[in-house]
Amino acid sequence: MRSEDTPPSDPGREEDPSTDNLDPDSLPTEASPDGGFAPPSPEVSIRGYRILSRIGSGGMGEVFAAEQLRPIRRRVALKVIKLGMDSREVVARFASERQALALMSHPSIAGIYDAGITEEGRPFFAMELVRGEPIHEYCDRQRLGVRERIELFQQVCDGVQHAHQKGIIHRDLKPSNVLVTIQGDKPVPKIIDFGIAKATSQELRPDSPHTSLGAVIGTPEYMSPEQADSSGLDVDTRSDIYSLGVLLYELLVGARPFDIRKKGRQALAEVRRRIRSEEPPRPSTRVSRLGKTAGQTAQRRGHDLPRLQRQLRGDIDWIVMKALEKDRTRRYQTANALRMDLERHLRSEPVSAGPPGAAYRARKFVVRHRGGVVAAGLVLLALVAGTVGTTVGMLRAREAERRAQREAETARQVSDFLVDIFRVSDPDEAQGQRITAREILDQGAARISTSLRDQPLTQARMMSTIGTVYLNLGLYDNAERQLREALEQRRRLAGDDSLEVAESLHALATLHLRQGRYTVAESEAERSREIREAVLGPDHPDVAGSLRALAEALSRQGRYTAAVPLYERSLALLGTHRGERHVEVAEIRGQLGVAQWRRGDFESAEASLRRALADLEGGLGLDDARLAPTLNSLAAFYWDRGRFEEAEPLFLRTLEIKERTLGPEHPEVAHTLNNLGLIYDAQKRYDEAESRLRRSVEILEKALGVNHDTTAMGYANLAWILYRQGRLAEAEPLYRRAFQIYQRTVGTDHPSVAILLRDQAQLVADQGRPDEARELLRRAAEIWEATGGPDHPELASTLEIEARLLESQGRSAEAVEVYHRVLEIHRSRPTASAAKIERLRDAITRLGGKVSDPG
């Protein structure tokens, strides 16, 4: 049975007088005549701390480097409210900062250690002393390229997301409040100065007053339009998203969106006016307007100016401008959404940002005709931005010089195509009938060949996208038609060795894995890997995707020893690019765990599966649909190890997620029903087991057909349940039918065939045909030894059944010989059960054999 890290500042940098920098190594300090630090302010004394130097002064506080004396000794940064600034409002705001930091714990946020009141009655807190430099200075000094700057910025997004989840808005995000320090050999950004943070989900202090009307909180150049408003009251977490947009803009362009030349009050008024009323230039446009400094700016990013412009044009322009939207409802709604769009760009995947024209036209149409297209609109509106972004992304390597000219036309073509699809839901077109999302998808698929013939690569992209949608819906025939046509068109237009072809091959490999055509999938995944490694290099994250598909194809053929190192390479490669706890990294770890399990490495398998599930739950929450495969795999592992009480709740949780997200007739629902049936069988709850397995088979026959290997699995497991109830005549034809399907789909040497043969042998033996049963067991043992090696635990299990059969026939000497081999397999495994070994010794002794102690 089966159950899946300072130097001096840039001399041209405009100093920000409001900076509260917590790093004594990176900010100027007050010098004494002998060149040492000026003595600390005599009016500041804090019990338990020895103040070493003043390292910064901001709008309402002073920052000192200090040594904490107790309860532990360590260097800290002390922030103390300035003399004369201890009004009730300032004190309350300062108290809010203390509380805000106390709520948070994140590697990208400077941590708070202590808080209190000085002997002079001035509030203070002690926090992590960040030895770093402002993020823009670090990036320029290191001459980081665009990709490296984005990857560092993504960590800032993670910190901001954490603060928002704790109900805290920073309201003053800027380069001088994001310091980069080195931990180990990696740069880590640290967000500092939550002095003007605002609580969104709770009051930080019940007695804190409101900000005065007309007060401007924050640094003007980084304010959102709503924050720059005269009241500044209507501010939420999306204000920080705007500031992140300005920060990203400055990291990539070397300048802020608006060039403010005035000073003092005029400057403040000018900034506020322009933020509220003017659209900033796109990053790719702004960098070309830097004049004499443009070339130096590009060099600091490791490029010449034209190449930097090309890198910023398109996806980056769209992403930054979406973060800088004046209407916050059109901005990214969370820091994580911004981070993930940047991730999609780095992976050359569709981004959710894009030219507003196409998405707006489609949205307007849906608003007018929402009745039949609500569900389809959600899918296809994402497609309108994704298609434009991905189409342009596909041409990046070969047609960079023509990219800008093609964007508008591509957007128009895609928009017209999608509007044409939506027209099917117009009441005049539908004539009162209800139009489903599936019908709209089918309509789109039928019109691709004519609607986009003047944009053949866009046409191929749409075919690939619609094919992928069909694939995810379990409509495999429709999916194959679209994906196959996209591949042929890309071969004709872009060439056999193009990244476009590699993408199509990867999609087809995914389809054929679902269809059980594993050797075809293996060939496609291997060719996709070859192209991507040749064009992108062996360390590109897209290569990890092809390695993963190839490993899965090998696993499905029972070649677990070959699959494990491919999963491990994919895991290491993607982990380097995206972090060890990224969702996709966790998913690959889960697949690795399954291959380790099937190879017989149970300890490593359980560690991989448990960590994968923990990382997914940490990244996605507890009920996200993407948890289901790993939940299912861990549950199946527990089932296989006889830990049924741990397995059942995981299977039930998997079933609830799949039925809610995929619908009750999806093949994935059938897989989980199958596995539940096996749990109930192990608990001798045969009626429940048979019911779940029959329902599973019904779904599989309808969704995959009667000749699919997964359907064969369903037949074999149903046969096992019938056999367990003594219904041998009903069980045997199901075994034979399953075996015939396996021969056509996975061949005769697949581990699933070995499981089937072993189970069938027990039925045949019970029917009084022991010689035929032994032959089935012999063939099963050969498969396990060929695929898993001579010490595979499933081989031991199969041989033990043979030994018992020989014992029942009175063939004791032969039985002893086989028991000895089983015993040696168990003794060779470090995780072998002592109780199991003792039972085998007893069996050998009972039959008159002798057992020698190992060693």
Disulfide bonds with the S-S distance in Angstrom:
none
